[in-house]
Each structure stands twice: as C-alpha cells, then as structure tokens.
Amino acid sequence: MPGAIQRAGVVAFCAEDLSDLTLEVSRDGRTFRELEPTRRQRRLPSPPGGAAGRQRRTMVEYEATVPAENHFLRLRWNGPAEVDRVELRYR
C-alpha cells in the first residue's frame, strides 16, 4: 500500500430504493470504524433505450476525510446499489 488513506470517495447508483452505503476504515484490517461522509444525490433521466431503457437511477456521491493512520477501506451494502467507482487519496 502506498500509505495511509487521506480521503475516500464513492459513486454509486440506486434504482428506486435509496439505501446508503456504509464506509468504514481500519488501521489493521480487522477492527473497523464507520466514517460519516458527506452525501450528494442526483436523480438521472431514463436512458432512451437498451437494457436499462425507462429505468430511472439516482446517482449518490460520498466523500469523507479519513482519520490518520487508516490503511483499509470497507464498503457495506445496506440495500440494492451499484458502485461505479471508488477513489482513494493517500498521505
């Protein structure tokens, strides 16, 4: 690993049921504590066709500052969601 995590960002998509992801960090990979990220959501228009045609999604962005000396990030799904990307910034 390049070092301790400084910031964590996650972009996820939800269909109808909005269930927040839980972001957790750990120093040793065994004991995790929950982060309190900022959260933004935006309802997206339906795609014009294809497999996802007429299905509306909500994009949810999470951003959190990670306390010092944490090297591990864990995501917990609390309901249906599709994670698009995870961005980590290291110290």
Secondary structure, DSSP 8 states (H G I E B T S, - for coil): --S-EEEEEEEEEESSS----EEEEESSSSS-EE---EEEEEE----SSSTTTT---EEEEEEEE--TT--EEEEE-SSS-EEEEEEEEE-
